[in-house]
């Protein structure tokens, strides 16, 4: 079998930021996409993929760094797979996200849009997350030069993040800059305690071991929720560990555990058992208070969520007389955020626990004009539901990354609300859905009146985007 020829490209000058966090250069008219590069870098690149119209590669050598290049602040940069834009100045990140939204809506979606507004910056670009999940691994990721045969079993253990595209590789982390204290301290304590007390870490391939995952949630006021996930029950070992955690970290006001013996890590279908403390922690937004349980969906950048919801409320242009449908409402945060300026808000979400949180939150906030319903959107939202609950004057959409189901789009079009607000964490699927609304063949069509990107995840290529639509 003929061996593929190795392709090395010398003195490649990086031109711009491209999609999915990569940077782009051109070699004889062919696009070359490179990870971890900054516009202005001159680099030596090894090509890993070569197609007719493009190539992909990685930096073998930094020949001359860009004048804009920054030193990464995290020692795990380039390995853990997160925060890939650390070398890119924040102002350039914001512009790249604005350009990404423009490209998806206009160049790919072929939509007519007003000027895409500058991306709303995050006040905090480190320690901004209120939720992180970590994985225990019996066999952690090894750096080049590490010899597994020369290591003790304890030295092979890891507690941290999955590495890049490898589902079974976990990078051991002792200092993460994504979540404020005491996130790092809790994780490091649990690792040390587990090793000292011979608690086994999970083997992801063989599905053996005791400790599986842990989730840390926190609020702006410093309340902490910890969920420890075990692969199987060992009452004495579990109790001793949870007691030690609770005694060491009084900031943990809500301590849960889960026994998850199934094939995947998701706990959405598992029982979360309260071991000690309160059932929930609470976050405040303006004059509203939101309950966050172990399974609750809540935007992971609290400060930016306030800005995001503010944009959605502004784009909804409510006057107090409208009926609003908040689709994919989650725990009802947007619904309650706009309720003071609406006559009635109907929230729909497929996760029953989230709807229960929404109802509790609304009652606690003294909101009486919000109604919440659980079920698959394409099954719940239909003509009879709208007839029973009122015609929507405004529809707010905040779907998962995949966007909305075509059946949902059809029901919305049939209802023909005067205005829509589409919040998305994926401008590509958002562009596809907007094309349905703006270029529909029927009698009802919409035009885009405003586009506002919001940076929820600094140092990543991910961007939240809010679009306002009006019926033509």
PLY file of the C-alpha trace (Angstrom):
ply
format ascii 1.0
element vertex 472
property float x
property float y
property float z
element edge 471
property int vertex1
property int vertex2
end_header
0.00 0.00 0.00
1.36 3.37 -1.01
2.13 5.69 1.90
0.63 9.16 1.80
3.12 11.90 1.11
3.73 14.21 4.07
2.97 17.84 3.24
4.87 20.57 5.09
4.21 24.22 4.22
6.84 26.84 5.12
6.35 30.53 5.89
2.55 30.47 5.83
1.08 33.86 6.72
-2.21 33.64 8.60
-4.73 36.06 7.11
-7.88 36.03 9.22
-10.03 34.24 11.75
-12.25 31.58 10.17
-15.14 29.36 11.19
-15.12 27.01 14.19
-12.27 28.83 15.90
-9.72 28.16 13.20
-7.64 30.68 11.29
-7.24 30.83 7.52
-4.45 31.32 4.99
-4.35 30.69 1.25
-1.80 28.55 -0.60
-1.96 28.96 -4.39
-5.59 29.96 -4.07
-6.51 27.01 -1.85
-7.82 27.75 1.65
-5.72 26.40 4.52
-7.35 26.18 7.96
-5.04 26.14 10.99
-5.84 25.67 14.70
-4.51 28.05 17.39
-3.21 30.61 14.88
-3.62 34.39 15.01
-3.89 36.73 12.00
-0.39 37.95 11.21
1.40 34.80 12.41
4.00 33.37 10.05
4.11 29.64 10.68
5.33 26.29 9.44
2.34 23.99 8.97
1.89 20.26 8.69
-1.13 19.42 6.54
-3.44 16.80 8.07
-6.21 16.91 5.46
-6.02 17.82 1.77
-9.13 18.22 -0.36
-9.69 19.82 -3.74
-10.86 23.17 -2.33
-9.24 23.32 1.10
-6.62 21.95 3.45
-6.36 21.61 7.22
-3.22 21.54 9.32
-1.50 22.43 12.55
1.44 24.61 13.51
4.76 22.79 13.50
6.81 25.90 14.17
6.10 29.55 14.94
8.41 31.37 12.50
7.28 34.85 13.49
4.39 35.55 15.87
1.79 38.16 15.02
2.11 41.52 16.75
-1.39 40.83 18.07
-0.63 37.40 19.54
-1.05 37.04 23.31
0.49 34.45 25.61
-2.16 31.89 26.68
-3.14 32.34 30.32
-3.91 28.64 30.85
-1.22 25.96 31.10
-3.54 23.44 29.43
-3.98 25.56 26.30
-3.98 23.45 23.17
-4.59 20.18 25.00
-7.96 20.30 26.78
-9.77 21.60 23.69
-11.41 24.58 25.39
-10.64 28.32 25.26
-8.92 28.01 21.87
-8.84 31.77 21.30
-6.61 32.64 24.25
-3.85 34.04 21.96
-6.42 36.26 20.20
-7.04 39.74 21.71
-10.57 40.03 23.04
-11.52 42.84 20.67
-10.59 40.57 17.75
-12.65 37.75 19.23
-15.70 39.99 19.38
-15.28 41.11 15.78
-14.74 37.51 14.63
-18.03 36.53 16.26
-19.85 39.43 14.62
-18.38 38.36 11.28
-19.39 34.74 11.93
-23.00 35.81 12.44
-22.91 37.93 9.28
-21.43 35.08 7.23
-24.01 32.56 8.44
-27.00 34.83 7.87
-25.95 36.60 4.68
-23.32 34.60 2.82
-24.67 31.15 3.66
-28.32 31.85 4.53
-28.75 34.46 1.75
-30.87 36.57 4.06
-31.40 40.30 3.91
-30.34 41.79 7.23
-29.67 45.24 8.62
-26.17 45.94 9.87
-25.08 43.26 12.32
-24.39 45.12 15.56
-21.03 44.81 17.36
-20.91 41.78 19.63
-21.84 42.61 23.22
-18.73 41.94 25.30
-18.61 39.88 28.48
-17.62 41.86 31.56
-15.64 38.83 32.76
-13.51 36.93 30.27
-12.17 34.46 32.87
-14.00 32.84 35.80
-17.31 33.59 34.08
-19.04 30.19 34.17
-21.57 29.19 36.81
-21.49 25.48 35.93
-18.76 22.97 35.09
-18.75 19.20 34.80
-15.65 17.10 35.41
-14.97 13.43 34.66
-13.00 10.88 36.70
-10.69 8.63 34.69
-8.67 5.60 35.68
-6.34 6.34 32.76
-5.77 10.04 32.23
-4.39 11.73 29.14
-0.61 11.39 28.94
1.68 14.13 27.70
4.46 13.37 25.19
7.36 11.78 27.05
5.25 10.30 29.85
5.74 6.54 30.14
2.67 4.75 31.50
4.74 1.69 32.40
6.90 3.80 34.71
3.92 5.32 36.53
2.06 4.10 39.60
-1.70 3.48 39.27
-2.35 6.64 41.30
-0.25 8.68 38.87
-2.46 7.49 36.00
-5.65 8.83 37.63
-7.27 11.99 36.33
-10.14 14.34 37.14
-10.89 16.99 34.55
-12.12 17.52 30.99
-12.36 15.25 27.99
-9.58 15.91 25.49
-10.63 17.22 22.10
-12.40 14.56 20.04
-11.46 11.62 22.30
-14.43 10.43 24.36
-12.27 8.20 26.55
-9.39 10.62 27.19
-9.56 12.86 30.25
-7.05 15.61 30.98
-6.24 15.95 34.67
-6.88 19.57 35.69
-5.70 21.30 38.86
-6.32 24.92 37.84
-9.16 25.91 35.51
-9.85 29.61 34.82
-13.47 29.12 33.78
-15.25 28.98 37.15
-14.52 31.01 40.26
-13.38 29.65 43.62
-14.02 27.21 45.23
-14.46 25.14 42.06
-10.77 24.27 41.73
-10.40 23.68 45.45
-13.37 21.30 45.58
-12.16 19.28 42.61
-8.60 19.03 43.92
-9.80 18.03 47.37
-11.98 15.24 45.97
-9.12 13.92 43.83
-6.73 13.87 46.80
-9.30 12.34 49.15
-10.15 9.64 46.61
-6.50 8.70 46.10
-5.75 8.72 49.84
-8.75 6.48 50.50
-8.30 4.14 47.52
-11.57 5.08 45.83
-11.53 3.82 42.26
-11.89 6.18 39.29
-14.11 5.35 36.33
-12.80 3.38 33.37
-14.69 4.94 30.46
-14.14 2.03 28.06
-14.81 -0.84 30.45
-17.45 0.93 32.58
-15.89 0.02 35.88
-14.91 2.10 38.91
-16.68 4.01 41.66
-16.27 7.75 40.98
-17.71 8.85 37.64
-18.48 12.59 37.34
-18.95 15.74 39.39
-20.84 18.94 38.63
-20.15 22.27 40.32
-22.71 25.07 40.11
-22.44 28.49 41.72
-24.29 31.79 41.95
-23.15 35.40 41.84
-23.61 35.55 45.62
-21.22 32.64 46.18
-23.69 29.82 46.85
-22.38 26.47 45.59
-24.15 23.29 44.54
-22.17 20.08 44.09
-23.43 16.92 42.42
-21.19 13.85 42.78
-21.98 11.01 40.38
-21.05 7.45 41.36
-21.08 4.48 38.99
-22.44 2.13 41.66
-23.49 2.29 45.27
-21.03 1.81 48.13
-22.84 3.39 51.04
-19.93 3.64 53.47
-17.45 5.01 50.92
-20.04 7.41 49.49
-21.09 8.70 52.92
-17.51 9.21 54.11
-16.62 11.16 50.96
-19.70 13.38 51.03
-19.23 14.08 54.75
-15.60 15.08 54.16
-16.60 17.40 51.32
-19.37 19.01 53.35
-17.14 19.61 56.38
-14.32 21.10 54.27
-16.47 23.41 52.14
-19.22 25.25 54.02
-19.89 27.23 50.81
-21.61 24.13 49.44
-25.18 24.86 50.43
-26.65 22.09 48.27
-24.95 18.67 48.08
-26.40 15.96 45.84
-25.32 12.55 44.67
-26.36 10.32 41.78
-25.89 6.59 41.16
-25.47 6.29 37.39
-24.76 2.76 36.18
-25.89 3.24 32.59
-23.76 3.57 29.47
-23.68 7.37 29.14
-22.85 10.20 31.52
-26.13 12.10 31.25
-28.01 12.45 34.53
-31.15 13.95 32.98
-32.91 10.60 33.42
-31.33 9.79 36.78
-32.50 10.51 40.33
-30.54 13.29 42.01
-30.57 12.56 45.74
-30.14 15.45 48.18
-27.54 14.43 50.73
-27.20 17.66 52.68
-28.37 21.26 52.55
-30.93 23.04 50.39
-32.76 21.57 47.42
-31.66 24.45 45.20
-29.51 27.52 44.85
-30.91 30.84 43.65
-29.80 33.44 41.13
-31.16 36.97 40.94
-31.75 38.92 37.75
-33.08 42.47 38.14
-35.96 41.94 40.59
-36.46 38.28 39.70
-35.21 35.25 41.61
-34.59 31.94 39.84
-34.40 28.50 41.40
-31.55 26.32 40.12
-31.77 22.61 40.85
-29.27 19.86 39.95
-30.87 19.35 36.50
-31.98 22.91 35.80
-30.98 24.64 32.59
-29.61 28.09 33.28
-27.34 30.20 31.09
-23.79 29.43 32.21
-22.60 33.06 32.06
-24.88 34.78 34.56
-23.86 38.38 33.89
-24.15 37.94 30.12
-27.51 36.21 30.47
-28.89 39.46 31.87
-27.65 41.31 28.79
-28.95 38.60 26.46
-32.42 38.65 27.97
-32.39 42.42 27.91
-31.82 42.33 24.16
-34.62 39.79 23.70
-37.01 41.98 25.70
-36.02 45.07 23.74
-36.51 43.28 20.40
-39.94 42.00 21.51
-41.11 45.65 21.76
-43.90 44.80 24.18
-46.49 47.36 25.20
-48.39 45.40 27.87
-51.27 44.15 25.76
-49.68 41.27 23.86
-49.81 37.51 24.31
-46.28 36.11 24.11
-45.27 32.53 23.37
-41.84 31.67 24.79
-40.86 28.48 23.00
-38.10 26.28 24.45
-38.56 28.27 27.63
-36.22 26.17 29.81
-36.85 27.23 33.41
-38.89 30.19 32.21
-36.21 32.86 32.57
-37.04 34.80 29.40
-40.77 34.31 29.93
-40.62 35.88 33.37
-38.13 38.50 32.22
-40.66 39.86 29.70
-43.84 39.17 31.69
-44.13 42.64 33.23
-44.60 44.11 29.74
-46.98 41.43 28.43
-50.62 40.58 29.00
-49.89 36.86 29.07
-46.87 34.61 28.47
-47.10 30.95 27.44
-43.90 28.95 27.98
-43.29 25.51 26.44
-40.35 23.21 27.17
-39.75 19.47 26.65
-37.99 18.86 30.02
-40.64 18.35 32.74
-38.23 19.23 35.58
-37.46 22.56 33.91
-41.16 23.37 33.69
-41.60 22.58 37.37
-38.74 24.99 38.12
-40.42 27.60 35.91
-43.68 27.30 37.82
-41.92 27.52 41.18
-39.92 30.53 40.00
-43.00 32.34 38.71
-44.89 31.75 41.94
-41.92 32.88 44.01
-41.60 36.03 41.93
-45.30 36.82 42.28
-45.87 36.48 38.53
-49.43 35.48 37.69
-49.56 36.01 33.92
-47.21 33.13 32.93
-48.37 29.62 32.06
-45.93 26.75 31.47
-46.39 23.46 29.61
-44.09 20.46 29.21
-43.75 18.26 26.14
-42.07 17.87 22.77
-42.51 21.18 20.99
-43.77 19.67 17.72
-46.39 17.70 19.66
-47.52 20.41 22.08
-47.57 23.44 19.81
-50.40 22.92 17.35
-53.52 24.69 16.15
-55.70 23.34 18.96
-53.18 24.45 21.61
-53.17 27.97 20.17
-56.97 28.00 20.02
-57.12 26.99 23.67
-54.44 29.36 24.99
-54.71 32.40 22.75
-53.19 33.64 19.53
-49.56 34.80 19.95
-48.83 38.41 19.13
-45.12 37.83 19.76
-43.15 34.58 19.60
-39.76 34.23 21.32
-37.65 31.24 20.26
-34.61 29.94 22.10
-34.14 26.40 20.74
-31.30 23.90 21.18
-28.32 24.02 18.77
-30.18 21.96 16.16
-32.80 24.69 15.77
-36.54 24.20 15.37
-38.46 21.33 13.80
-40.14 22.14 10.44
-43.52 21.26 11.97
-42.96 23.93 14.64
-42.04 26.49 11.97
-45.26 25.69 10.09
-47.43 26.15 13.19
-45.76 29.48 13.89
-46.28 30.60 10.30
-49.94 29.57 10.46
-50.33 31.57 13.70
-48.67 34.55 11.98
-47.53 36.57 15.03
-46.76 40.22 14.35
-43.25 39.92 15.73
-40.71 37.22 16.55
-37.46 37.17 18.51
-35.10 34.29 17.71
-32.33 33.62 20.25
-29.77 31.06 19.10
-26.48 29.52 20.20
-25.92 28.30 16.64
-26.14 30.94 13.87
-25.97 28.20 11.22
-29.21 26.48 12.25
-30.67 29.90 13.03
-29.99 31.01 9.44
-31.70 27.89 8.10
-34.80 28.52 10.22
-34.91 32.23 9.43
-34.91 31.38 5.73
-38.19 29.52 6.31
-39.75 32.61 7.88
-38.33 35.22 5.49
-38.64 33.41 2.17
-41.82 31.43 2.70
-43.92 30.68 -0.36
-47.19 31.35 1.44
-48.98 34.61 2.20
-47.13 35.26 5.49
-43.52 36.37 5.40
-41.15 38.14 7.78
-38.30 40.58 7.51
-35.29 40.82 9.81
-35.16 44.17 11.56
-32.24 43.75 14.00
-29.32 41.39 14.64
-27.37 41.41 17.91
-24.57 38.93 18.76
-23.78 38.41 22.44
-20.55 36.85 23.72
-21.48 34.25 26.30
-18.24 32.25 26.02
-15.03 34.32 25.82
-11.96 32.65 24.26
-14.17 30.29 22.24
-15.73 30.68 18.79
-19.22 30.14 20.20
-21.62 33.06 19.98
-25.21 33.70 21.00
-27.24 35.68 18.48
-30.56 37.49 18.78
-32.64 38.35 15.71
-35.80 40.45 15.58
-38.41 39.74 12.89
-41.52 41.62 11.85
-44.38 40.37 9.74
-44.45 41.99 6.30
0 1
1 2
2 3
3 4
4 5
5 6
6 7
7 8
8 9
9 10
10 11
11 12
12 13
13 14
14 15
15 16
16 17
17 18
18 19
19 20
20 21
21 22
22 23
23 24
24 25
25 26
26 27
27 28
28 29
29 30
30 31
31 32
32 33
33 34
34 35
35 36
36 37
37 38
38 39
39 40
40 41
41 42
42 43
43 44
44 45
45 46
46 47
47 48
48 49
49 50
50 51
51 52
52 53
53 54
54 55
55 56
56 57
57 58
58 59
59 60
60 61
61 62
62 63
63 64
64 65
65 66
66 67
67 68
68 69
69 70
70 71
71 72
72 73
73 74
74 75
75 76
76 77
77 78
78 79
79 80
80 81
81 82
82 83
83 84
84 85
85 86
86 87
87 88
88 89
89 90
90 91
91 92
92 93
93 94
94 95
95 96
96 97
97 98
98 99
99 100
100 101
101 102
102 103
103 104
104 105
105 106
106 107
107 108
108 109
109 110
110 111
111 112
112 113
113 114
114 115
115 116
116 117
117 118
118 119
119 120
120 121
121 122
122 123
123 124
124 125
125 126
126 127
127 128
128 129
129 130
130 131
131 132
132 133
133 134
134 135
135 136
136 137
137 138
138 139
139 140
140 141
141 142
142 143
143 144
144 145
145 146
146 147
147 148
148 149
149 150
150 151
151 152
152 153
153 154
154 155
155 156
156 157
157 158
158 159
159 160
160 161
161 162
162 163
163 164
164 165
165 166
166 167
167 168
168 169
169 170
170 171
171 172
172 173
173 174
174 175
175 176
176 177
177 178
178 179
179 180
180 181
181 182
182 183
183 184
184 185
185 186
186 187
187 188
188 189
189 190
190 191
191 192
192 193
193 194
194 195
195 196
196 197
197 198
198 199
199 200
200 201
201 202
202 203
203 204
204 205
205 206
206 207
207 208
208 209
209 210
210 211
211 212
212 213
213 214
214 215
215 216
216 217
217 218
218 219
219 220
220 221
221 222
222 223
223 224
224 225
225 226
226 227
227 228
228 229
229 230
230 231
231 232
232 233
233 234
234 235
235 236
236 237
237 238
238 239
239 240
240 241
241 242
242 243
243 244
244 245
245 246
246 247
247 248
248 249
249 250
250 251
251 252
252 253
253 254
254 255
255 256
256 257
257 258
258 259
259 260
260 261
261 262
262 263
263 264
264 265
265 266
266 267
267 268
268 269
269 270
270 271
271 272
272 273
273 274
274 275
275 276
276 277
277 278
278 279
279 280
280 281
281 282
282 283
283 284
284 285
285 286
286 287
287 288
288 289
289 290
290 291
291 292
292 293
293 294
294 295
295 296
296 297
297 298
298 299
299 300
300 301
301 302
302 303
303 304
304 305
305 306
306 307
307 308
308 309
309 310
310 311
311 312
312 313
313 314
314 315
315 316
316 317
317 318
318 319
319 320
320 321
321 322
322 323
323 324
324 325
325 326
326 327
327 328
328 329
329 330
330 331
331 332
332 333
333 334
334 335
335 336
336 337
337 338
338 339
339 340
340 341
341 342
342 343
343 344
344 345
345 346
346 347
347 348
348 349
349 350
350 351
351 352
352 353
353 354
354 355
355 356
356 357
357 358
358 359
359 360
360 361
361 362
362 363
363 364
364 365
365 366
366 367
367 368
368 369
369 370
370 371
371 372
372 373
373 374
374 375
375 376
376 377
377 378
378 379
379 380
380 381
381 382
382 383
383 384
384 385
385 386
386 387
387 388
388 389
389 390
390 391
391 392
392 393
393 394
394 395
395 396
396 397
397 398
398 399
399 400
400 401
401 402
402 403
403 404
404 405
405 406
406 407
407 408
408 409
409 410
410 411
411 412
412 413
413 414
414 415
415 416
416 417
417 418
418 419
419 420
420 421
421 422
422 423
423 424
424 425
425 426
426 427
427 428
428 429
429 430
430 431
431 432
432 433
433 434
434 435
435 436
436 437
437 438
438 439
439 440
440 441
441 442
442 443
443 444
444 445
445 446
446 447
447 448
448 449
449 450
450 451
451 452
452 453
453 454
454 455
455 456
456 457
457 458
458 459
459 460
460 461
461 462
462 463
463 464
464 465
465 466
466 467
467 468
468 469
469 470
470 471
